Amino acid sequence: MRKFINYLKESYVELSKKTTWPSWKSLQSSALLVMLATVIIAVALLVIDFLFQHLMTAIYTL
């Protein structure tokens, strides 16, 4: 049990004293970048799915 308590104490010190957290502005810009990348990838997959569906329809109707 002592090891677990020591682990919790060390984890708290690590997170509160030694970790460098991003600023709010940096966090917002990173989140915006992730959302934009997600939308771009989703649109790309939509286009690929649309093209593949039409390709398979054309092949199966031969």
C-alpha positions in Angstrom: 0.0 0.0 0.0 2.9 2.3 0.8 4.2 1.9 -2.8 0.9 2.9 -4.2 0.6 6.1 -2.0 4.2 7.0 -3.0 3.3 6.5 -6.6 0.3 8.9 -6.2 2.5 11.5 -4.5 5.2 11.3 -7.2 2.6 11.5 -10.0 1.1 14.6 -8.4 4.5 16.3 -8.2 5.3 15.3 -11.8 2.0 16.7 -13.1 2.0 19.9 -11.0 5.7 20.9 -10.9 7.6 19.3 -13.8 5.0 19.2 -16.6 4.8 22.1 -19.0 1.2 22.6 -20.0 0.3 24.5 -23.2 -1.2 28.0 -23.0 -4.9 28.4 -23.7 -4.2 30.0 -27.1 -1.8 27.2 -28.1 -4.4 24.7 -27.0 -7.1 26.3 -29.1 -5.0 26.5 -32.2 -4.0 22.8 -31.8 -7.7 21.8 -31.4 -8.6 23.8 -34.4 -5.9 22.1 -36.5 -7.1 18.7 -35.4 -10.8 19.5 -36.3 -9.7 20.9 -39.7 -7.6 17.8 -40.4 -10.5 15.6 -39.4 -12.9 17.4 -41.7 -10.4 17.2 -44.6 -9.9 13.4 -44.0 -13.6 12.8 -43.8 -14.3 14.6 -47.1 -11.5 12.7 -48.7 -12.9 9.4 -47.5 -16.4 10.4 -48.7 -15.0 11.1 -52.2 -13.1 7.9 -52.3 -16.2 6.0 -51.1 -18.4 7.7 -53.7 -15.9 6.9 -56.5 -15.5 3.3 -55.4 -19.2 2.8 -55.2 -19.7 4.0 -58.8 -16.8 1.9 -60.0 -18.2 -1.2 -58.4 -21.7 -0.5 -59.8 -20.1 -0.1 -63.3 -18.2 -3.4 -63.0 -21.2 -5.3 -61.7 -23.6 -4.1 -64.4 -21.4 -5.4 -67.2 
